[in-house]
Amino acid sequence: MEKIELRKARDFGQLFNDSITFLRVNFKSFFGIILLLAGPFVILTGLLMGYLQFIAEKLGTANLISTKYSSLNMFAGNSISTTCIFILIFLLTTLVTNASIALYFKFYDKATPQELPIQRSSIAPFLASASLRLFYNLLLLILVSTVVILAFVGICYLLFLIPTVKIIAIAFMFVGYIILIPTLVYVLTVANFIVIRDEILITAAIGKAIRYMRGNFWWTWLLMFCTLISLTMLYFLFNVPYLALTIINTFTRRSIEAGTTATTSNSLWYVVFGALSTLGSMLIISPIFTCFCVFNFYNQEERHEGTSLMNRIDMFDKN
């Protein structure tokens, strides 16, 4: 089977072409393994998300006609408990999905053409340990991010005390938001992969991603911006049914009784459309975005370290 070499320096056009070629050549193996390993968790998360969306509309309707719902407090209490369960399952789903994607690229990088396509049995034994590794690194990332965010908020608060500086600071923050968000998403995505591949802490992984990105910042920004714009349109397509259902419920004139019946009959559609949106986001959009990030990372790593050349030298030395 044809193997798309990851450890290769590429120009901007080659990055796009080889990433798409990788997805096309390994479509069945790549998405199939992620579906089998993370699919059950994603489906459960999607169903819960749809149910929570239904509860949100139900609570909104109940607030408008509170006299007809004497058990509103109990209903709200049930929604809170359901939300807590959803958060836990969503966290587990995210960890399993990210671990599945990272493990696939890790094994693909080491595999020979004869060992392709990657099999689920090669990844499944390492999924639990990889998910656990991502979990405690996520806790570390939250801790570090909290400190950074508090420091940033403190600086902004001091700047906003000065009227003239306040306007300039807002303008710089807006521009900085547009510039930093694509690269920040890239760094965090690649850092999760590096945590699995190199088995290091998230702080070291972020440092490695930023170090390799030096000198290629605008290249990375342009690649991530184009990728995010394209995937945002794909994400919108997966959410069209839910958006259509929401618009219909919002702009349709109903009596109170008719509104109650319609909300009940729409509960199943909320669950189905919520599952569809989550499936598209986590099993299609997330793997595609990670693919572009990983190819860009290997491109930058190759330019900095020349790892593929060193690997070949090591192989010749062993022979």
Secondary structure as GFF3:
##gff-version 3
##sequence-region A 1 319
A	DSSP	alpha_helix	12	25	.	.	.	ID=ss1
A	DSSP	alpha_helix	27	64	.	.	.	ID=ss2
A	DSSP	three_ten_helix	66	68	.	.	.	ID=ss3
A	DSSP	alpha_helix	72	110	.	.	.	ID=ss4
A	DSSP	three_ten_helix	113	115	.	.	.	ID=ss5
A	DSSP	alpha_helix	120	160	.	.	.	ID=ss6
A	DSSP	alpha_helix	163	198	.	.	.	ID=ss7
A	DSSP	alpha_helix	202	213	.	.	.	ID=ss8
A	DSSP	alpha_helix	217	251	.	.	.	ID=ss9
A	DSSP	alpha_helix	256	265	.	.	.	ID=ss10
A	DSSP	alpha_helix	267	280	.	.	.	ID=ss11
A	DSSP	pi_helix	281	285	.	.	.	ID=ss12
A	DSSP	alpha_helix	286	305	.	.	.	ID=ss13
A	DSSP	alpha_helix	307	318	.	.	.	ID=ss14
###
